[in-house]
Structure formats: C-alpha cells, structure tokens
Amino acid sequence: MSLEDIFQKRMFNSYIIKEDNVYNRRVDDYKVNPLDALLESERIKQEMINFEIDLWEY
C-alpha cells in the first residue's frame, strides 16, 4: 500500500492545530480552553470538507 492509497482512502487520523489567518496564530493561541480549541478545530475541519464537496458540485 502506498502513501497515495492511504490518503485516497483516508486511512489516517490527524488534528488541526493551525489555520491560515491574519495574525498567523495557532488555534490554541486564541482558544485558551481545550474544549473550545477542539470545537474550533472541528469547525475548521467541517469547513474544509464543505469546500472539498463544493469543488465537485456542478
């Protein structure tokens, strides 16, 4: 199995720790509470999924 297969089949787990933003800050820099940081990373992940889905819609 190649790395391409792993990425295509999404056979990995990861955490979002940073998003491109104006101040170049990490999520835990502006969300001090760990629960808030986790919820923010989930929001960013959902935003990325929606963007990917929108790319393939006609």
CHARMM internal coordinates of N, CA and C (Angstrom, degrees):
IC EDIT
DIST 1 N 1 CA 1.4475
DIST 1 CA 1 C 1.5365
ANGL 1 N 1 CA 1 C 108.31
DIST 1 C 2 N 1.2894
ANGL 1 CA 1 C 2 N 116.36
DIHE 1 N 1 CA 1 C 2 N 131.38
DIST 2 N 2 CA 1.4658
ANGL 1 C 2 N 2 CA 120.88
DIHE 1 CA 1 C 2 N 2 CA -178.96
DIST 2 CA 2 C 1.5271
ANGL 2 N 2 CA 2 C 110.22
DIHE 1 C 2 N 2 CA 2 C -94.10
DIST 2 C 3 N 1.3226
ANGL 2 CA 2 C 3 N 115.82
DIHE 2 N 2 CA 2 C 3 N 170.33
DIST 3 N 3 CA 1.4531
ANGL 2 C 3 N 3 CA 120.47
DIHE 2 CA 2 C 3 N 3 CA 176.36
DIST 3 CA 3 C 1.5186
ANGL 3 N 3 CA 3 C 111.38
DIHE 2 C 3 N 3 CA 3 C -63.45
DIST 3 C 4 N 1.3121
ANGL 3 CA 3 C 4 N 116.20
DIHE 3 N 3 CA 3 C 4 N -34.12
DIST 4 N 4 CA 1.4622
ANGL 3 C 4 N 4 CA 120.09
DIHE 3 CA 3 C 4 N 4 CA 178.03
DIST 4 CA 4 C 1.5306
ANGL 4 N 4 CA 4 C 110.29
DIHE 3 C 4 N 4 CA 4 C -61.90
DIST 4 C 5 N 1.3397
ANGL 4 CA 4 C 5 N 117.25
DIHE 4 N 4 CA 4 C 5 N -42.65
DIST 5 N 5 CA 1.4566
ANGL 4 C 5 N 5 CA 120.91
DIHE 4 CA 4 C 5 N 5 CA 177.54
DIST 5 CA 5 C 1.5257
ANGL 5 N 5 CA 5 C 111.19
DIHE 4 C 5 N 5 CA 5 C -60.83
DIST 5 C 6 N 1.3112
ANGL 5 CA 5 C 6 N 116.52
DIHE 5 N 5 CA 5 C 6 N -42.00
DIST 6 N 6 CA 1.4631
ANGL 5 C 6 N 6 CA 120.52
DIHE 5 CA 5 C 6 N 6 CA -179.56
DIST 6 CA 6 C 1.5224
ANGL 6 N 6 CA 6 C 110.89
DIHE 5 C 6 N 6 CA 6 C -63.37
DIST 6 C 7 N 1.3326
ANGL 6 CA 6 C 7 N 116.75
DIHE 6 N 6 CA 6 C 7 N -43.20
DIST 7 N 7 CA 1.4561
ANGL 6 C 7 N 7 CA 119.63
DIHE 6 CA 6 C 7 N 7 CA 179.72
DIST 7 CA 7 C 1.5225
ANGL 7 N 7 CA 7 C 112.07
DIHE 6 C 7 N 7 CA 7 C -71.39
DIST 7 C 8 N 1.3121
ANGL 7 CA 7 C 8 N 118.05
DIHE 7 N 7 CA 7 C 8 N -39.61
DIST 8 N 8 CA 1.4643
ANGL 7 C 8 N 8 CA 120.72
DIHE 7 CA 7 C 8 N 8 CA 179.52
DIST 8 CA 8 C 1.5203
ANGL 8 N 8 CA 8 C 111.96
DIHE 7 C 8 N 8 CA 8 C -64.79
DIST 8 C 9 N 1.3191
ANGL 8 CA 8 C 9 N 116.70
DIHE 8 N 8 CA 8 C 9 N -38.78
DIST 9 N 9 CA 1.4669
ANGL 8 C 9 N 9 CA 121.30
DIHE 8 CA 8 C 9 N 9 CA 179.86
DIST 9 CA 9 C 1.5267
ANGL 9 N 9 CA 9 C 112.17
DIHE 8 C 9 N 9 CA 9 C -88.27
DIST 9 C 10 N 1.3243
ANGL 9 CA 9 C 10 N 116.09
DIHE 9 N 9 CA 9 C 10 N -0.56
DIST 10 N 10 CA 1.4676
ANGL 9 C 10 N 10 CA 122.92
DIHE 9 CA 9 C 10 N 10 CA 179.02
DIST 10 CA 10 C 1.5231
ANGL 10 N 10 CA 10 C 111.50
DIHE 9 C 10 N 10 CA 10 C 54.04
DIST 10 C 11 N 1.3232
ANGL 10 CA 10 C 11 N 115.94
DIHE 10 N 10 CA 10 C 11 N 48.17
DIST 11 N 11 CA 1.4614
ANGL 10 C 11 N 11 CA 122.23
DIHE 10 CA 10 C 11 N 11 CA -179.36
DIST 11 CA 11 C 1.5290
ANGL 11 N 11 CA 11 C 109.95
DIHE 10 C 11 N 11 CA 11 C -94.31
DIST 11 C 12 N 1.3191
ANGL 11 CA 11 C 12 N 117.06
DIHE 11 N 11 CA 11 C 12 N 50.77
DIST 12 N 12 CA 1.4542
ANGL 11 C 12 N 12 CA 121.18
DIHE 11 CA 11 C 12 N 12 CA -179.65
DIST 12 CA 12 C 1.5236
ANGL 12 N 12 CA 12 C 108.34
DIHE 11 C 12 N 12 CA 12 C -147.43
DIST 12 C 13 N 1.2933
ANGL 12 CA 12 C 13 N 116.14
DIHE 12 N 12 CA 12 C 13 N 165.14
DIST 13 N 13 CA 1.4479
ANGL 12 C 13 N 13 CA 123.19
DIHE 12 CA 12 C 13 N 13 CA 178.71
DIST 13 CA 13 C 1.5188
ANGL 13 N 13 CA 13 C 107.27
DIHE 12 C 13 N 13 CA 13 C -129.46
DIST 13 C 14 N 1.3141
ANGL 13 CA 13 C 14 N 116.92
DIHE 13 N 13 CA 13 C 14 N 140.24
DIST 14 N 14 CA 1.4517
ANGL 13 C 14 N 14 CA 119.49
DIHE 13 CA 13 C 14 N 14 CA -179.08
DIST 14 CA 14 C 1.5187
ANGL 14 N 14 CA 14 C 110.36
DIHE 13 C 14 N 14 CA 14 C -151.44
DIST 14 C 15 N 1.3200
ANGL 14 CA 14 C 15 N 115.28
DIHE 14 N 14 CA 14 C 15 N 170.43
DIST 15 N 15 CA 1.4549
ANGL 14 C 15 N 15 CA 122.70
DIHE 14 CA 14 C 15 N 15 CA 177.47
DIST 15 CA 15 C 1.5121
ANGL 15 N 15 CA 15 C 108.44
DIHE 14 C 15 N 15 CA 15 C -124.76
DIST 15 C 16 N 1.3124
ANGL 15 CA 15 C 16 N 116.80
DIHE 15 N 15 CA 15 C 16 N 141.05
DIST 16 N 16 CA 1.4533
ANGL 15 C 16 N 16 CA 121.35
DIHE 15 CA 15 C 16 N 16 CA 175.62
DIST 16 CA 16 C 1.5189
ANGL 16 N 16 CA 16 C 106.89
DIHE 15 C 16 N 16 CA 16 C -89.66
DIST 16 C 17 N 1.3147
ANGL 16 CA 16 C 17 N 116.85
DIHE 16 N 16 CA 16 C 17 N 120.88
DIST 17 N 17 CA 1.4577
ANGL 16 C 17 N 17 CA 120.35
DIHE 16 CA 16 C 17 N 17 CA -178.92
DIST 17 CA 17 C 1.5224
ANGL 17 N 17 CA 17 C 112.84
DIHE 16 C 17 N 17 CA 17 C -115.15
DIST 17 C 18 N 1.3332
ANGL 17 CA 17 C 18 N 117.09
DIHE 17 N 17 CA 17 C 18 N -13.37
DIST 18 N 18 CA 1.4508
ANGL 17 C 18 N 18 CA 119.32
DIHE 17 CA 17 C 18 N 18 CA -177.23
DIST 18 CA 18 C 1.5248
ANGL 18 N 18 CA 18 C 109.74
DIHE 17 C 18 N 18 CA 18 C -152.54
DIST 18 C 19 N 1.3100
ANGL 18 CA 18 C 19 N 114.86
DIHE 18 N 18 CA 18 C 19 N 144.78
DIST 19 N 19 CA 1.4563
ANGL 18 C 19 N 19 CA 121.70
DIHE 18 CA 18 C 19 N 19 CA 176.06
DIST 19 CA 19 C 1.5238
ANGL 19 N 19 CA 19 C 107.18
DIHE 18 C 19 N 19 CA 19 C -128.14
DIST 19 C 20 N 1.3111
ANGL 19 CA 19 C 20 N 116.89
DIHE 19 N 19 CA 19 C 20 N 145.33
DIST 20 N 20 CA 1.4510
ANGL 19 C 20 N 20 CA 120.36
DIHE 19 CA 19 C 20 N 20 CA 177.35
DIST 20 CA 20 C 1.5282
ANGL 20 N 20 CA 20 C 107.92
DIHE 19 C 20 N 20 CA 20 C -65.44
DIST 20 C 21 N 1.3173
ANGL 20 CA 20 C 21 N 116.84
DIHE 20 N 20 CA 20 C 21 N 119.17
DIST 21 N 21 CA 1.4557
ANGL 20 C 21 N 21 CA 120.71
DIHE 20 CA 20 C 21 N 21 CA -179.11
DIST 21 CA 21 C 1.5257
ANGL 21 N 21 CA 21 C 109.99
DIHE 20 C 21 N 21 CA 21 C -143.78
DIST 21 C 22 N 1.3051
ANGL 21 CA 21 C 22 N 116.21
DIHE 21 N 21 CA 21 C 22 N 176.37
DIST 22 N 22 CA 1.4601
ANGL 21 C 22 N 22 CA 122.05
DIHE 21 CA 21 C 22 N 22 CA -173.85
DIST 22 CA 22 C 1.5268
ANGL 22 N 22 CA 22 C 111.35
DIHE 21 C 22 N 22 CA 22 C -62.38
DIST 22 C 23 N 1.3152
ANGL 22 CA 22 C 23 N 117.15
DIHE 22 N 22 CA 22 C 23 N -42.16
DIST 23 N 23 CA 1.4614
ANGL 22 C 23 N 23 CA 120.78
DIHE 22 CA 22 C 23 N 23 CA -174.90
DIST 23 CA 23 C 1.5251
ANGL 23 N 23 CA 23 C 113.07
DIHE 22 C 23 N 23 CA 23 C -93.64
DIST 23 C 24 N 1.3321
ANGL 23 CA 23 C 24 N 118.25
DIHE 23 N 23 CA 23 C 24 N 0.83
DIST 24 N 24 CA 1.4578
ANGL 23 C 24 N 24 CA 123.73
DIHE 23 CA 23 C 24 N 24 CA 179.44
DIST 24 CA 24 C 1.5322
ANGL 24 N 24 CA 24 C 111.29
DIHE 23 C 24 N 24 CA 24 C 56.85
DIST 24 C 25 N 1.3410
ANGL 24 CA 24 C 25 N 115.59
DIHE 24 N 24 CA 24 C 25 N 43.15
DIST 25 N 25 CA 1.4604
ANGL 24 C 25 N 25 CA 121.13
DIHE 24 CA 24 C 25 N 25 CA -177.90
DIST 25 CA 25 C 1.5196
ANGL 25 N 25 CA 25 C 110.65
DIHE 24 C 25 N 25 CA 25 C -99.77
DIST 25 C 26 N 1.3433
ANGL 25 CA 25 C 26 N 114.80
DIHE 25 N 25 CA 25 C 26 N 152.66
DIST 26 N 26 CA 1.4482
ANGL 25 C 26 N 26 CA 121.53
DIHE 25 CA 25 C 26 N 26 CA 173.16
DIST 26 CA 26 C 1.5298
ANGL 26 N 26 CA 26 C 108.36
DIHE 25 C 26 N 26 CA 26 C -80.28
DIST 26 C 27 N 1.3312
ANGL 26 CA 26 C 27 N 116.54
DIHE 26 N 26 CA 26 C 27 N 161.00
DIST 27 N 27 CA 1.4596
ANGL 26 C 27 N 27 CA 121.10
DIHE 26 CA 26 C 27 N 27 CA -179.06
DIST 27 CA 27 C 1.5260
ANGL 27 N 27 CA 27 C 110.61
DIHE 26 C 27 N 27 CA 27 C -59.76
DIST 27 C 28 N 1.3172
ANGL 27 CA 27 C 28 N 118.05
DIHE 27 N 27 CA 27 C 28 N -42.30
DIST 28 N 28 CA 1.4641
ANGL 27 C 28 N 28 CA 119.61
DIHE 27 CA 27 C 28 N 28 CA -177.58
DIST 28 CA 28 C 1.5278
ANGL 28 N 28 CA 28 C 113.12
DIHE 27 C 28 N 28 CA 28 C -73.31
DIST 28 C 29 N 1.3414
ANGL 28 CA 28 C 29 N 117.84
DIHE 28 N 28 CA 28 C 29 N -8.77
DIST 29 N 29 CA 1.4587
ANGL 28 C 29 N 29 CA 120.18
DIHE 28 CA 28 C 29 N 29 CA 174.80
DIST 29 CA 29 C 1.5260
ANGL 29 N 29 CA 29 C 111.83
DIHE 28 C 29 N 29 CA 29 C -77.23
DIST 29 C 30 N 1.3311
ANGL 29 CA 29 C 30 N 117.29
DIHE 29 N 29 CA 29 C 30 N -33.76
DIST 30 N 30 CA 1.4612
ANGL 29 C 30 N 30 CA 119.02
DIHE 29 CA 29 C 30 N 30 CA -179.10
DIST 30 CA 30 C 1.5271
ANGL 30 N 30 CA 30 C 113.03
DIHE 29 C 30 N 30 CA 30 C -109.33
DIST 30 C 31 N 1.3064
ANGL 30 CA 30 C 31 N 118.28
DIHE 30 N 30 CA 30 C 31 N -6.16
DIST 31 N 31 CA 1.4674
ANGL 30 C 31 N 31 CA 122.79
DIHE 30 CA 30 C 31 N 31 CA 171.95
DIST 31 CA 31 C 1.5206
ANGL 31 N 31 CA 31 C 106.91
DIHE 30 C 31 N 31 CA 31 C -121.52
DIST 31 C 32 N 1.3179
ANGL 31 CA 31 C 32 N 116.94
DIHE 31 N 31 CA 31 C 32 N 93.13
DIST 32 N 32 CA 1.4661
ANGL 31 C 32 N 32 CA 121.94
DIHE 31 CA 31 C 32 N 32 CA -172.49
DIST 32 CA 32 C 1.5255
ANGL 32 N 32 CA 32 C 111.34
DIHE 31 C 32 N 32 CA 32 C -70.80
DIST 32 C 33 N 1.3179
ANGL 32 CA 32 C 33 N 117.48
DIHE 32 N 32 CA 32 C 33 N -41.09
DIST 33 N 33 CA 1.4598
ANGL 32 C 33 N 33 CA 121.62
DIHE 32 CA 32 C 33 N 33 CA 179.79
DIST 33 CA 33 C 1.5333
ANGL 33 N 33 CA 33 C 109.08
DIHE 32 C 33 N 33 CA 33 C -69.47
DIST 33 C 34 N 1.3406
ANGL 33 CA 33 C 34 N 118.79
DIHE 33 N 33 CA 33 C 34 N 128.33
DIST 34 N 34 CA 1.4763
ANGL 33 C 34 N 34 CA 120.74
DIHE 33 CA 33 C 34 N 34 CA -178.46
DIST 34 CA 34 C 1.5302
ANGL 34 N 34 CA 34 C 113.51
DIHE 33 C 34 N 34 CA 34 C -58.34
DIST 34 C 35 N 1.3176
ANGL 34 CA 34 C 35 N 117.49
DIHE 34 N 34 CA 34 C 35 N -35.16
DIST 35 N 35 CA 1.4648
ANGL 34 C 35 N 35 CA 120.09
DIHE 34 CA 34 C 35 N 35 CA 178.17
DIST 35 CA 35 C 1.5251
ANGL 35 N 35 CA 35 C 110.46
DIHE 34 C 35 N 35 CA 35 C -66.28
DIST 35 C 36 N 1.3308
ANGL 35 CA 35 C 36 N 117.04
DIHE 35 N 35 CA 35 C 36 N -41.93
DIST 36 N 36 CA 1.4630
ANGL 35 C 36 N 36 CA 120.75
DIHE 35 CA 35 C 36 N 36 CA 177.80
DIST 36 CA 36 C 1.5329
ANGL 36 N 36 CA 36 C 111.20
DIHE 35 C 36 N 36 CA 36 C -63.70
DIST 36 C 37 N 1.3333
ANGL 36 CA 36 C 37 N 116.76
DIHE 36 N 36 CA 36 C 37 N -38.30
DIST 37 N 37 CA 1.4682
ANGL 36 C 37 N 37 CA 120.86
DIHE 36 CA 36 C 37 N 37 CA 178.41
DIST 37 CA 37 C 1.5254
ANGL 37 N 37 CA 37 C 110.36
DIHE 36 C 37 N 37 CA 37 C -65.00
DIST 37 C 38 N 1.3317
ANGL 37 CA 37 C 38 N 116.63
DIHE 37 N 37 CA 37 C 38 N -40.58
DIST 38 N 38 CA 1.4619
ANGL 37 C 38 N 38 CA 120.34
DIHE 37 CA 37 C 38 N 38 CA 177.91
DIST 38 CA 38 C 1.5208
ANGL 38 N 38 CA 38 C 110.94
DIHE 37 C 38 N 38 CA 38 C -64.87
DIST 38 C 39 N 1.3186
ANGL 38 CA 38 C 39 N 117.23
DIHE 38 N 38 CA 38 C 39 N -43.93
DIST 39 N 39 CA 1.4679
ANGL 38 C 39 N 39 CA 120.56
DIHE 38 CA 38 C 39 N 39 CA 178.25
DIST 39 CA 39 C 1.5269
ANGL 39 N 39 CA 39 C 111.41
DIHE 38 C 39 N 39 CA 39 C -64.15
DIST 39 C 40 N 1.3201
ANGL 39 CA 39 C 40 N 117.04
DIHE 39 N 39 CA 39 C 40 N -38.26
DIST 40 N 40 CA 1.4728
ANGL 39 C 40 N 40 CA 120.62
DIHE 39 CA 39 C 40 N 40 CA 177.55
DIST 40 CA 40 C 1.5209
ANGL 40 N 40 CA 40 C 110.94
DIHE 39 C 40 N 40 CA 40 C -65.50
DIST 40 C 41 N 1.3240
ANGL 40 CA 40 C 41 N 117.28
DIHE 40 N 40 CA 40 C 41 N -40.44
DIST 41 N 41 CA 1.4658
ANGL 40 C 41 N 41 CA 119.43
DIHE 40 CA 40 C 41 N 41 CA 178.54
DIST 41 CA 41 C 1.5258
ANGL 41 N 41 CA 41 C 110.62
DIHE 40 C 41 N 41 CA 41 C -66.42
DIST 41 C 42 N 1.3299
ANGL 41 CA 41 C 42 N 117.68
DIHE 41 N 41 CA 41 C 42 N -35.88
DIST 42 N 42 CA 1.4696
ANGL 41 C 42 N 42 CA 120.42
DIHE 41 CA 41 C 42 N 42 CA 175.52
DIST 42 CA 42 C 1.5262
ANGL 42 N 42 CA 42 C 111.03
DIHE 41 C 42 N 42 CA 42 C -66.16
DIST 42 C 43 N 1.3444
ANGL 42 CA 42 C 43 N 117.21
DIHE 42 N 42 CA 42 C 43 N -37.58
DIST 43 N 43 CA 1.4618
ANGL 42 C 43 N 43 CA 120.81
DIHE 42 CA 42 C 43 N 43 CA 177.79
DIST 43 CA 43 C 1.5336
ANGL 43 N 43 CA 43 C 110.25
DIHE 42 C 43 N 43 CA 43 C -64.21
DIST 43 C 44 N 1.3306
ANGL 43 CA 43 C 44 N 116.70
DIHE 43 N 43 CA 43 C 44 N -42.08
DIST 44 N 44 CA 1.4630
ANGL 43 C 44 N 44 CA 121.18
DIHE 43 CA 43 C 44 N 44 CA 178.94
DIST 44 CA 44 C 1.5204
ANGL 44 N 44 CA 44 C 109.95
DIHE 43 C 44 N 44 CA 44 C -64.87
DIST 44 C 45 N 1.3349
ANGL 44 CA 44 C 45 N 116.71
DIHE 44 N 44 CA 44 C 45 N -41.79
DIST 45 N 45 CA 1.4657
ANGL 44 C 45 N 45 CA 120.58
DIHE 44 CA 44 C 45 N 45 CA 179.04
DIST 45 CA 45 C 1.5294
ANGL 45 N 45 CA 45 C 110.48
DIHE 44 C 45 N 45 CA 45 C -62.20
DIST 45 C 46 N 1.3303
ANGL 45 CA 45 C 46 N 117.13
DIHE 45 N 45 CA 45 C 46 N -42.99
DIST 46 N 46 CA 1.4606
ANGL 45 C 46 N 46 CA 120.24
DIHE 45 CA 45 C 46 N 46 CA 179.17
DIST 46 CA 46 C 1.5248
ANGL 46 N 46 CA 46 C 110.91
DIHE 45 C 46 N 46 CA 46 C -64.81
DIST 46 C 47 N 1.3266
ANGL 46 CA 46 C 47 N 116.27
DIHE 46 N 46 CA 46 C 47 N -37.70
DIST 47 N 47 CA 1.4651
ANGL 46 C 47 N 47 CA 120.79
DIHE 46 CA 46 C 47 N 47 CA 176.64
DIST 47 CA 47 C 1.5309
ANGL 47 N 47 CA 47 C 111.01
DIHE 46 C 47 N 47 CA 47 C -61.33
DIST 47 C 48 N 1.3300
ANGL 47 CA 47 C 48 N 116.75
DIHE 47 N 47 CA 47 C 48 N -41.58
DIST 48 N 48 CA 1.4643
ANGL 47 C 48 N 48 CA 121.33
DIHE 47 CA 47 C 48 N 48 CA 178.56
DIST 48 CA 48 C 1.5254
ANGL 48 N 48 CA 48 C 111.37
DIHE 47 C 48 N 48 CA 48 C -66.42
DIST 48 C 49 N 1.3197
ANGL 48 CA 48 C 49 N 117.37
DIHE 48 N 48 CA 48 C 49 N -39.77
DIST 49 N 49 CA 1.4713
ANGL 48 C 49 N 49 CA 121.17
DIHE 48 CA 48 C 49 N 49 CA 178.36
DIST 49 CA 49 C 1.5206
ANGL 49 N 49 CA 49 C 109.85
DIHE 48 C 49 N 49 CA 49 C -64.38
DIST 49 C 50 N 1.3329
ANGL 49 CA 49 C 50 N 116.76
DIHE 49 N 49 CA 49 C 50 N -44.49
DIST 50 N 50 CA 1.4670
ANGL 49 C 50 N 50 CA 120.31
DIHE 49 CA 49 C 50 N 50 CA 178.78
DIST 50 CA 50 C 1.5174
ANGL 50 N 50 CA 50 C 111.32
DIHE 49 C 50 N 50 CA 50 C -62.28
DIST 50 C 51 N 1.3325
ANGL 50 CA 50 C 51 N 116.73
DIHE 50 N 50 CA 50 C 51 N -39.48
DIST 51 N 51 CA 1.4619
ANGL 50 C 51 N 51 CA 120.49
DIHE 50 CA 50 C 51 N 51 CA 178.15
DIST 51 CA 51 C 1.5210
ANGL 51 N 51 CA 51 C 110.49
DIHE 50 C 51 N 51 CA 51 C -63.10
DIST 51 C 52 N 1.3294
ANGL 51 CA 51 C 52 N 116.93
DIHE 51 N 51 CA 51 C 52 N -43.19
DIST 52 N 52 CA 1.4615
ANGL 51 C 52 N 52 CA 120.62
DIHE 51 CA 51 C 52 N 52 CA 179.48
DIST 52 CA 52 C 1.5241
ANGL 52 N 52 CA 52 C 111.16
DIHE 51 C 52 N 52 CA 52 C -63.80
DIST 52 C 53 N 1.3155
ANGL 52 CA 52 C 53 N 116.90
DIHE 52 N 52 CA 52 C 53 N -42.13
DIST 53 N 53 CA 1.4683
ANGL 52 C 53 N 53 CA 120.89
DIHE 52 CA 52 C 53 N 53 CA 178.72
DIST 53 CA 53 C 1.5193
ANGL 53 N 53 CA 53 C 110.57
DIHE 52 C 53 N 53 CA 53 C -63.49
DIST 53 C 54 N 1.3322
ANGL 53 CA 53 C 54 N 116.71
DIHE 53 N 53 CA 53 C 54 N -42.17
DIST 54 N 54 CA 1.4580
ANGL 53 C 54 N 54 CA 121.13
DIHE 53 CA 53 C 54 N 54 CA 179.85
DIST 54 CA 54 C 1.5281
ANGL 54 N 54 CA 54 C 112.11
DIHE 53 C 54 N 54 CA 54 C -64.18
DIST 54 C 55 N 1.3190
ANGL 54 CA 54 C 55 N 117.64
DIHE 54 N 54 CA 54 C 55 N -28.44
DIST 55 N 55 CA 1.4570
ANGL 54 C 55 N 55 CA 120.08
DIHE 54 CA 54 C 55 N 55 CA 178.25
DIST 55 CA 55 C 1.5259
ANGL 55 N 55 CA 55 C 111.72
DIHE 54 C 55 N 55 CA 55 C -64.32
DIST 55 C 56 N 1.3269
ANGL 55 CA 55 C 56 N 117.20
DIHE 55 N 55 CA 55 C 56 N -31.12
DIST 56 N 56 CA 1.4538
ANGL 55 C 56 N 56 CA 121.11
DIHE 55 CA 55 C 56 N 56 CA -174.70
DIST 56 CA 56 C 1.5182
ANGL 56 N 56 CA 56 C 113.75
DIHE 55 C 56 N 56 CA 56 C -98.15
DIST 56 C 57 N 1.3359
ANGL 56 CA 56 C 57 N 117.93
DIHE 56 N 56 CA 56 C 57 N -0.16
DIST 57 N 57 CA 1.4645
ANGL 56 C 57 N 57 CA 119.58
DIHE 56 CA 56 C 57 N 57 CA 177.26
DIST 57 CA 57 C 1.5133
ANGL 57 N 57 CA 57 C 110.56
DIHE 56 C 57 N 57 CA 57 C -85.63
DIST 57 C 58 N 1.3169
ANGL 57 CA 57 C 58 N 114.91
DIHE 57 N 57 CA 57 C 58 N 149.55
DIST 58 N 58 CA 1.4574
ANGL 57 C 58 N 58 CA 119.50
DIHE 57 CA 57 C 58 N 58 CA 179.51
DIST 58 CA 58 C 1.4884
ANGL 58 N 58 CA 58 C 111.35
DIHE 57 C 58 N 58 CA 58 C -107.95
END
COOR INIT
IC SEED 1 N 1 CA 1 C
IC BUILD
